Amino acid sequence: VDANMEEESTKLQALQVQQQLGIQALSIANSSTQNILSLFR
C-alpha cells in the first residue's frame, strides 16, 4: 500500500507541475500578445 501511495503522490505532483507550467505559458503568451498589439498602436 505504501509504495502505491508514493506512486500516486508522485503522479499528483507531476500533474501539478504541468498545470503550473501551463498557466505560466498562457500568461507569457498573453503578455507577449499585448506587447505585439501595443506595437501597432
KOLKOLDREN-897139 format. One record per residue: residue in three letters; x, y, z of N, C-alpha, C, O, CB in turn. Coordinates in steps of 0.05 Angstrom, whole numbers, padded with zeros to 5 digits, always signed. Glycine has a CB too. Example, Ala and Ser with C-alpha at 12.3 -4.5 7.8 and 13.67 -1.06 7.14 Angstrom:
// KOLKOLDREN-897139
ALA+00264-00114+00156+00246-00090+00156+00264-00066+00156+00285-00066+00169+00226-00089+00181
SER+00257-00045+00142+00273-00021+00143+00258+00001+00157+00268+00023+00161+00282-00012+00114
***
This chain:
// KOLKOLDREN-897139
VAL+00017-00024+00000+00000+00000+00000+00017+00025+00000+00012+00044-00014-00019+00000+00025
ASP+00039+00025+00016+00056+00048+00018+00069+00056-00009+00069+00080-00016+00078+00043+00038
ALA+00079+00036-00023+00091+00042-00049+00071+00054-00068+00077+00072-00084+00104+00016-00061
ASN+00046+00043-00067+00025+00053-00085+00019+00082-00078+00015+00099-00096+00000+00036-00082
MET+00017+00089-00053+00012+00117-00044+00034+00135-00054+00029+00158-00063+00009+00118-00014
GLU+00058+00126-00052+00081+00142-00061+00079+00147-00091+00084+00170-00100+00108+00128-00054
GLU+00072+00127-00106+00069+00129-00135+00047+00149-00141+00051+00166-00159+00063+00102-00148
GLU+00025+00147-00128+00002+00165-00132+00010+00194-00126+00003+00213-00141-00022+00157-00116
SER+00025+00198-00104+00032+00226-00097+00052+00237-00117+00052+00261-00122+00043+00227-00068
THR+00069+00219-00128+00088+00228-00149+00073+00236-00174+00079+00257-00186+00108+00206-00155
LYS+00053+00220-00181+00036+00227-00205+00022+00254-00200+00021+00271-00218+00016+00205-00210
LEU+00012+00258-00176-00003+00282-00170+00016+00306-00172+00009+00327-00183-00015+00281-00142
GLN+00040+00304-00161+00060+00325-00162+00066+00332-00191+00068+00355-00199+00085+00318-00147
ALA+00070+00311-00208+00076+00316-00236+00053+00331-00250+00058+00349-00265+00081+00289-00250
LEU+00028+00324-00244+00006+00337-00255+00005+00367-00246-00001+00384-00262-00020+00324-00247
GLN+00010+00371-00221+00010+00399-00211+00031+00416-00224+00027+00439-00231+00014+00399-00180
VAL+00055+00404-00228+00077+00418-00242+00068+00425-00271+00072+00447-00280+00103+00402-00242
GLN+00057+00405-00285+00047+00410-00312+00027+00432-00313+00027+00449-00331+00036+00384-00324
GLN+00009+00433-00293-00012+00453-00292+00000+00481-00288-00008+00500-00301-00032+00447-00269
GLN+00020+00482-00270+00033+00508-00265+00048+00518-00290+00047+00541-00297+00053+00505-00241
LEU+00061+00499-00304+00075+00506-00328+00055+00516-00349+00061+00535-00364+00091+00483-00339
GLY+00032+00503-00351+00012+00511-00370+00002+00539-00364-00002+00555-00383-00011+00491-00370
ILE-00003+00545-00339-00012+00571-00331+00009+00592-00337+00003+00614-00347-00019+00572-00300
GLN+00034+00586-00332+00056+00605-00338+00058+00610-00368+00060+00632-00377+00083+00594-00328
ALA+00056+00588-00384+00057+00591-00413+00034+00608-00423+00038+00625-00440+00056+00563-00426
LEU+00010+00605-00412-00012+00621-00420-00008+00650-00413-00014+00668-00430-00038+00611-00406
SER+00002+00656-00389+00006+00684-00382+00028+00697-00398+00027+00720-00405+00012+00686-00352
ILE+00049+00681-00405+00070+00692-00422+00059+00697-00450+00065+00719-00462+00094+00671-00424
ALA+00044+00679-00461+00032+00682-00488+00014+00707-00487+00014+00722-00506+00017+00657-00497
ASN-00001+00710-00466-00020+00732-00464-00005+00758-00463-00013+00777-00477-00037+00729-00439
SER+00016+00760-00447+00030+00785-00444+00046+00792-00470+00048+00815-00477+00050+00785-00420
SER+00056+00772-00484+00070+00778-00508+00051+00787-00530+00058+00803-00547+00086+00753-00518
THR+00026+00776-00530+00006+00786-00548+00000+00815-00543-00003+00831-00561-00020+00769-00545
GLN-00002+00823-00517-00006+00851-00510+00016+00868-00521+00012+00890-00531-00009+00854-00479
ASN+00041+00859-00517+00064+00874-00527+00063+00878-00557+00068+00900-00567+00090+00860-00519
ILE+00056+00857-00572+00055+00858-00601+00033+00878-00609+00037+00894-00627+00050+00830-00613
LEU+00010+00876-00596-00012+00894-00603-00004+00923-00598-00012+00941-00613-00037+00887-00587
SER+00011+00928-00576+00018+00956-00570+00037+00967-00591+00039+00992-00594+00031+00957-00542
LEU+00052+00950-00605+00069+00960-00626+00053+00972-00649+00063+00990-00663+00087+00937-00637
PHE+00029+00962-00653+00013+00971-00676-00003+00996-00670-00016+01007-00688-00005+00949-00685
ARG-00002+01005-00645-00018+01029-00638-00004+01054-00648-00014+01076-00644-00022+01030-00608
***
